Amino acid sequence: MKTFIERDYKKERENYLGTPEQKKRNAARKRARRVLEKEGKVKPFDGKDVHHKDNNPENNDPKNLKAVDRSWNRTEPRLRKSKTVSELMQTEARAFHDFGASSPAANNKIRDIANKAKDYNDAINKIINHARGTSGASKKFAQAIGAGKFTDWSPDKDIEQEVKDFIKQRDRVKKLGPRANDPDANLFVQIKGAADLRTGSDIKLDDGKKLKLTQKNAKLIVIAMDRVKPQMKKQLLTLLGKNKQSHMRALSAIKRSMS
């Protein structure tokens, strides 16, 4: 005689999703995604979900739809509100420090190698040598950095650039101290200036390019800066000032934390 009956989770899932109500809701979600795909706000395999602001999956009014990170959208609604600006910015900051490898383990390995290397060339040579290894870890590492096989072991060009930037920042800290890579305080002055103007104003980024910042977005940034701790404020300014892509990523995180 059986003392318990093993649950068939797969069958339970199929029965649940197979109900008329769930089929209808799922079809509505697919229609919602097509709406944002046409607008270029989502694309296949981009890690984003279409969020219904009123939590009604059948209300596909474009004003009710928003492209959000999948992890946030699939978090229980009551827990979403507990995320602070600092928590969101910590996530963004971690992404900012990534070297561009396709796995966290590979990024950590690159960081370890770069920290111990004498200079950029030494770091790249050590990365290539590790990718050439015959162990399973080395093979996974080679794949994660976009290295080829047998003769072409060089990492992806974007990763090489990230390593070069990392070594440059590391050496600046060694020479000038831990505050060497602090973001330019002038950036926050520019942001506050944009917040004071009805039409907003241009801000100058670290790559030398200018970005039009609206008054609304500038005010959001100022509010976020007031809410975070000094160390997080530095990370936030770094993200906002690096380049346009980094700025928009940081601004999106701020907006999500205040929505």
Sine and cosine of phi, psi and omega as CSV:
sin_phi,cos_phi,sin_psi,cos_psi,sin_omega,cos_omega
0.00,0.00,0.74,-0.68,-0.02,-1.00
-0.96,0.27,0.70,-0.72,0.03,-1.00
-1.00,0.04,-0.26,0.96,0.07,-1.00
-0.43,-0.90,0.33,-0.94,0.06,-1.00
-0.93,-0.37,0.85,-0.52,-0.01,-1.00
-0.93,0.37,0.77,-0.64,-0.01,-1.00
-0.96,0.28,0.65,-0.76,0.07,-1.00
-0.99,-0.15,1.00,0.03,-0.09,-1.00
-0.90,0.44,-0.60,0.80,-0.01,-1.00
-0.88,0.47,-0.69,0.72,0.00,-1.00
-0.92,0.39,-0.65,0.76,0.02,-1.00
-0.87,0.49,-0.66,0.75,0.00,-1.00
-0.90,0.44,-0.70,0.71,-0.02,-1.00
-0.90,0.43,-0.64,0.77,0.01,-1.00
-0.91,0.42,-0.63,0.78,-0.02,-1.00
-0.93,0.38,-0.77,0.64,-0.03,-1.00
-0.94,0.33,-0.31,0.95,-0.02,-1.00
-1.00,0.08,-0.07,1.00,0.01,-1.00
-0.94,0.33,0.51,-0.86,0.00,-1.00
-0.80,0.59,-0.65,0.76,-0.03,-1.00
-0.89,0.45,-0.72,0.70,-0.03,-1.00
-0.95,0.33,-0.54,0.84,0.07,-1.00
-0.89,0.45,-0.65,0.76,0.00,-1.00
-0.91,0.41,-0.69,0.72,-0.01,-1.00
-0.92,0.38,-0.62,0.79,0.00,-1.00
-0.92,0.39,-0.65,0.76,0.04,-1.00
-0.89,0.46,-0.62,0.78,0.01,-1.00
-0.91,0.41,-0.62,0.78,0.02,-1.00
-0.90,0.43,-0.63,0.78,0.02,-1.00
-0.91,0.41,-0.63,0.77,0.04,-1.00
-0.90,0.43,-0.62,0.78,0.01,-1.00
-0.89,0.46,-0.66,0.75,0.00,-1.00
-0.91,0.41,-0.61,0.80,0.02,-1.00
-0.90,0.44,-0.57,0.82,0.02,-1.00
-0.88,0.48,-0.75,0.67,-0.03,-1.00
-0.97,0.25,-0.43,0.90,0.08,-1.00
-0.91,0.42,-0.64,0.77,0.02,-1.00
-0.91,0.42,-0.51,0.86,0.01,-1.00
-1.00,0.08,-0.06,1.00,0.02,-1.00
0.98,0.21,0.26,0.97,-0.05,-1.00
-1.00,0.03,-0.34,0.94,0.10,-0.99
-0.66,-0.75,0.36,-0.93,0.07,-1.00
-0.51,-0.86,0.29,-0.96,-0.05,-1.00
-0.83,0.56,0.67,-0.75,0.09,-1.00
0.86,0.50,0.52,0.85,0.00,-1.00
-1.00,-0.06,0.03,1.00,0.03,-1.00
0.97,0.25,0.27,0.96,-0.02,-1.00
-0.91,-0.42,0.47,-0.88,0.10,-0.99
-0.91,-0.41,0.32,-0.95,0.13,-0.99
-0.99,-0.12,0.90,-0.44,-0.04,-1.00
-1.00,-0.08,0.75,-0.67,0.12,-0.99
-1.00,-0.04,0.91,-0.41,-0.11,-0.99
-0.85,0.53,-0.56,0.83,-0.01,-1.00
-1.00,-0.06,0.14,0.99,0.01,-1.00
0.89,0.46,0.35,0.94,0.08,-1.00
-0.95,-0.32,0.97,-0.24,-0.07,-1.00
-0.91,0.42,-0.19,0.98,0.00,-1.00
-1.00,-0.09,-0.09,1.00,0.04,-1.00
-1.00,-0.07,1.00,-0.04,-0.07,-1.00
-0.98,-0.18,0.51,0.86,0.16,-0.99
-0.88,0.48,0.79,-0.61,-0.03,-1.00
-0.76,0.65,-0.54,0.84,0.01,-1.00
-0.94,0.35,-0.29,0.96,-0.02,-1.00
-1.00,-0.10,-0.02,1.00,-0.08,-1.00
-0.95,-0.32,0.60,-0.80,0.00,-1.00
-0.50,-0.87,0.73,-0.68,0.06,-1.00
-0.98,0.18,0.83,-0.56,-0.03,-1.00
-0.70,-0.72,0.25,-0.97,0.07,-1.00
-0.89,0.46,0.66,-0.76,-0.04,-1.00
-0.86,0.52,-0.67,0.75,-0.04,-1.00
-0.89,0.46,-0.62,0.79,0.01,-1.00
-0.94,0.35,-0.69,0.72,-0.07,-1.00
-0.91,0.41,-0.50,0.87,-0.05,-1.00
-0.99,-0.11,0.15,0.99,0.14,-0.99
-1.00,0.08,0.61,-0.79,0.01,-1.00
-0.82,0.57,0.75,-0.66,-0.09,-1.00
-0.75,0.66,-0.64,0.77,-0.06,-1.00
-0.93,0.37,-0.38,0.92,0.00,-1.00
-1.00,0.04,-0.39,0.92,0.01,-1.00
-0.87,0.49,-0.65,0.76,-0.09,-1.00
-0.93,0.37,-0.29,0.96,-0.03,-1.00
-0.99,0.17,-0.18,0.98,0.01,-1.00
-0.95,0.30,0.80,-0.61,0.00,-1.00
-0.99,-0.10,0.19,-0.98,0.07,-1.00
-0.84,0.54,-0.66,0.75,-0.03,-1.00
-0.87,0.49,-0.69,0.72,-0.02,-1.00
-0.90,0.44,-0.67,0.74,0.01,-1.00
-0.92,0.39,-0.65,0.76,-0.01,-1.00
-0.94,0.34,-0.50,0.87,0.07,-1.00
-0.90,0.44,-0.63,0.78,0.05,-1.00
-0.90,0.44,-0.72,0.70,0.00,-1.00
-0.90,0.43,-0.64,0.77,-0.02,-1.00
-0.90,0.44,-0.63,0.78,0.04,-1.00
-0.89,0.46,-0.66,0.75,0.01,-1.00
-0.91,0.42,-0.60,0.80,-0.01,-1.00
-0.89,0.46,-0.57,0.82,-0.03,-1.00
-1.00,0.06,-0.07,1.00,0.06,-1.00
-0.90,0.44,0.48,-0.88,0.00,-1.00
-1.00,-0.04,-0.07,1.00,0.04,-1.00
0.98,-0.21,0.00,1.00,0.06,-1.00
-0.94,0.34,0.36,-0.93,-0.10,-0.99
-1.00,0.06,0.09,1.00,0.04,-1.00
-0.61,-0.79,0.55,-0.83,0.03,-1.00
-0.86,0.51,-0.61,0.79,-0.02,-1.00
-0.88,0.47,-0.66,0.75,0.00,-1.00
-0.93,0.36,-0.64,0.77,0.05,-1.00
-0.88,0.48,-0.68,0.73,0.02,-1.00
-0.89,0.45,-0.63,0.78,0.01,-1.00
-0.91,0.42,-0.67,0.74,0.03,-1.00
-0.88,0.47,-0.67,0.74,0.00,-1.00
-0.89,0.46,-0.68,0.73,0.02,-1.00
-0.88,0.47,-0.69,0.72,-0.02,-1.00
-0.91,0.41,-0.71,0.70,-0.04,-1.00
-0.90,0.44,-0.60,0.80,0.00,-1.00
-0.90,0.43,-0.55,0.83,-0.07,-1.00
-1.00,-0.05,-0.24,0.97,-0.07,-1.00
-0.95,0.32,0.46,-0.89,0.02,-1.00
-0.95,0.32,-0.67,0.74,-0.01,-1.00
-0.41,-0.91,-0.14,-0.99,-0.05,-1.00
-0.87,0.50,-0.75,0.66,-0.04,-1.00
-0.88,0.47,-0.64,0.77,0.03,-1.00
-0.90,0.44,-0.64,0.76,0.01,-1.00
-0.90,0.45,-0.73,0.68,-0.01,-1.00
-0.89,0.45,-0.67,0.74,0.02,-1.00
-0.88,0.47,-0.66,0.76,0.01,-1.00
-0.93,0.37,-0.60,0.80,0.04,-1.00
-0.90,0.44,-0.70,0.72,0.00,-1.00
-0.90,0.44,-0.69,0.72,0.00,-1.00
-0.88,0.47,-0.63,0.78,0.02,-1.00
-0.92,0.39,-0.62,0.79,0.00,-1.00
-0.92,0.38,-0.44,0.90,-0.01,-1.00
-0.98,0.21,-0.21,0.98,-0.04,-1.00
-0.86,0.51,0.33,-0.94,-0.05,-1.00
-0.99,-0.13,-0.09,1.00,-0.01,-1.00
-0.96,0.29,0.30,-0.95,0.02,-1.00
-0.88,0.47,-0.61,0.79,0.01,-1.00
-0.90,0.44,-0.64,0.77,0.01,-1.00
-0.92,0.39,-0.63,0.78,0.00,-1.00
-0.91,0.41,-0.65,0.76,0.05,-1.00
-0.92,0.40,-0.61,0.79,0.02,-1.00
-0.89,0.45,-0.72,0.70,0.00,-1.00
-0.86,0.52,-0.67,0.75,0.01,-1.00
-0.92,0.40,-0.63,0.78,-0.06,-1.00
-0.94,0.35,-0.44,0.90,-0.02,-1.00
-0.99,-0.16,0.09,1.00,0.05,-1.00
0.97,0.23,0.37,0.93,0.01,-1.00
-0.97,0.26,0.45,-0.89,0.01,-1.00
-1.00,0.07,-0.35,-0.94,-0.02,-1.00
-0.85,-0.52,0.51,-0.86,0.15,-0.99
0.92,0.38,-0.85,0.52,-0.07,-1.00
-0.87,-0.50,-0.52,0.86,-0.05,-1.00
-0.97,-0.22,0.99,-0.11,-0.06,-1.00
-0.95,-0.30,0.09,1.00,-0.05,-1.00
-0.93,0.37,0.63,-0.78,0.05,-1.00
-0.95,0.31,0.25,-0.97,0.05,-1.00
-0.80,0.60,0.57,-0.82,-0.06,-1.00
-0.86,0.51,-0.59,0.80,0.02,-1.00
-0.90,0.44,-0.61,0.79,0.03,-1.00
-0.92,0.40,-0.65,0.76,0.03,-1.00
-0.85,0.52,-0.66,0.75,0.00,-1.00
-0.92,0.40,-0.64,0.77,0.03,-1.00
-0.89,0.45,-0.63,0.77,0.03,-1.00
-0.90,0.43,-0.68,0.73,0.01,-1.00
-0.87,0.49,-0.70,0.72,0.01,-1.00
-0.90,0.43,-0.64,0.77,-0.01,-1.00
-0.90,0.44,-0.72,0.70,0.01,-1.00
-0.89,0.46,-0.65,0.76,0.00,-1.00
-0.88,0.47,-0.71,0.71,0.02,-1.00
-0.92,0.40,-0.66,0.75,0.01,-1.00
-0.86,0.51,-0.70,0.71,-0.03,-1.00
-0.93,0.36,-0.55,0.84,0.05,-1.00
-0.90,0.44,-0.64,0.77,0.02,-1.00
-0.91,0.42,-0.66,0.75,0.01,-1.00
-0.89,0.46,-0.60,0.80,-0.08,-1.00
-0.99,0.10,-0.66,0.75,-0.15,-0.99
-0.94,-0.34,-0.14,0.99,0.00,-1.00
0.97,-0.24,0.13,-0.99,-0.11,-0.99
-0.90,0.44,-0.31,0.95,0.00,-1.00
-1.00,-0.07,0.13,0.99,-0.09,-1.00
-0.87,0.50,-0.56,0.83,-0.07,-1.00
-0.97,-0.25,0.31,0.95,0.07,-1.00
-0.87,0.49,0.63,-0.78,0.02,-1.00
-0.90,0.44,0.45,-0.89,0.01,-1.00
-0.89,0.45,0.86,-0.51,0.00,-1.00
-0.87,0.49,-0.38,0.92,-0.01,-1.00
-0.89,0.46,-0.42,0.91,0.00,-1.00
-0.88,0.48,-0.70,0.72,-0.01,-1.00
-0.91,0.40,-0.55,0.83,0.06,-1.00
-0.88,0.47,-0.67,0.75,0.02,-1.00
-0.90,0.43,-0.66,0.75,-0.01,-1.00
-0.90,0.43,-0.69,0.73,0.02,-1.00
-0.91,0.41,-0.54,0.84,0.06,-1.00
-0.90,0.43,-0.65,0.76,0.03,-1.00
-0.91,0.41,-0.55,0.83,0.00,-1.00
-0.93,0.37,-0.42,0.91,-0.03,-1.00
-1.00,0.05,-0.20,0.98,-0.05,-1.00
-0.96,-0.28,0.73,-0.68,-0.03,-1.00
-0.86,0.51,-0.57,0.82,-0.02,-1.00
-1.00,-0.03,0.00,1.00,-0.08,-1.00
0.95,0.32,-0.22,-0.98,0.04,-1.00
-0.27,-0.96,0.17,-0.98,0.03,-1.00
-0.98,0.18,0.58,-0.82,0.14,-0.99
-0.86,-0.52,0.54,-0.84,-0.01,-1.00
-0.99,-0.11,0.80,-0.61,-0.04,-1.00
-1.00,-0.06,0.17,-0.99,-0.06,-1.00
-0.90,0.44,-0.44,0.90,0.00,-1.00
-0.99,0.11,0.10,0.99,0.05,-1.00
1.00,-0.01,-0.15,0.99,-0.03,-1.00
-1.00,0.03,0.37,-0.93,0.02,-1.00
-0.97,-0.24,0.52,-0.86,-0.01,-1.00
-0.74,-0.68,0.76,-0.65,0.04,-1.00
-0.97,0.23,0.86,-0.50,-0.01,-1.00
-0.93,-0.38,0.87,-0.50,-0.01,-1.00
-0.96,0.29,0.35,-0.94,0.02,-1.00
-0.88,0.47,-0.66,0.75,-0.01,-1.00
-0.86,0.50,-0.75,0.66,-0.01,-1.00
-0.92,0.38,-0.59,0.80,0.01,-1.00
-0.90,0.44,-0.65,0.76,0.01,-1.00
-0.91,0.42,-0.61,0.79,0.04,-1.00
-0.88,0.47,-0.67,0.75,-0.01,-1.00
-0.91,0.43,-0.68,0.74,0.00,-1.00
-0.88,0.48,-0.67,0.74,0.03,-1.00
-0.88,0.47,-0.69,0.72,0.00,-1.00
-0.89,0.46,-0.66,0.75,0.00,-1.00
-0.89,0.45,-0.54,0.84,0.01,-1.00
-0.95,0.30,-0.39,0.92,-0.10,-0.99
-1.00,-0.04,-0.31,0.95,-0.10,-0.99
-0.99,-0.17,0.31,-0.95,0.01,-1.00
-0.96,0.27,0.34,-0.94,-0.06,-1.00
-0.79,0.62,-0.70,0.71,-0.03,-1.00
-0.90,0.43,-0.65,0.76,0.03,-1.00
-0.93,0.36,-0.51,0.86,0.03,-1.00
-0.88,0.47,-0.62,0.78,0.03,-1.00
-0.91,0.42,-0.69,0.73,0.00,-1.00
-0.90,0.43,-0.64,0.77,0.00,-1.00
-0.90,0.44,-0.70,0.71,0.04,-1.00
-0.90,0.44,-0.61,0.80,0.04,-1.00
-0.88,0.48,-0.71,0.70,0.01,-1.00
-0.91,0.42,-0.68,0.74,-0.04,-1.00
-0.94,0.35,-0.42,0.91,-0.09,-1.00
-0.98,-0.20,-0.20,0.98,-0.12,-0.99
-0.89,0.46,-0.88,0.48,0.03,-1.00
-0.33,-0.94,0.01,-1.00,-0.08,-1.00
-0.88,0.47,-0.70,0.72,-0.03,-1.00
-0.88,0.48,-0.71,0.70,0.01,-1.00
-0.91,0.41,-0.64,0.77,0.01,-1.00
-0.87,0.49,-0.72,0.69,-0.05,-1.00
-0.92,0.38,-0.56,0.83,0.04,-1.00
-0.91,0.42,-0.69,0.72,0.01,-1.00
-0.92,0.39,-0.66,0.75,0.00,-1.00
-0.90,0.44,-0.62,0.78,0.04,-1.00
-0.89,0.45,-0.63,0.77,0.02,-1.00
-0.90,0.44,-0.64,0.77,0.03,-1.00
-0.90,0.44,-0.70,0.72,-0.02,-1.00
-0.89,0.45,-0.64,0.77,0.01,-1.00
-0.90,0.43,-0.60,0.80,-0.05,-1.00
-0.94,0.33,-0.33,0.94,-0.04,-1.00
-0.96,-0.29,-0.01,1.00,-0.03,-1.00
-0.99,0.14,0.00,0.00,0.00,0.00
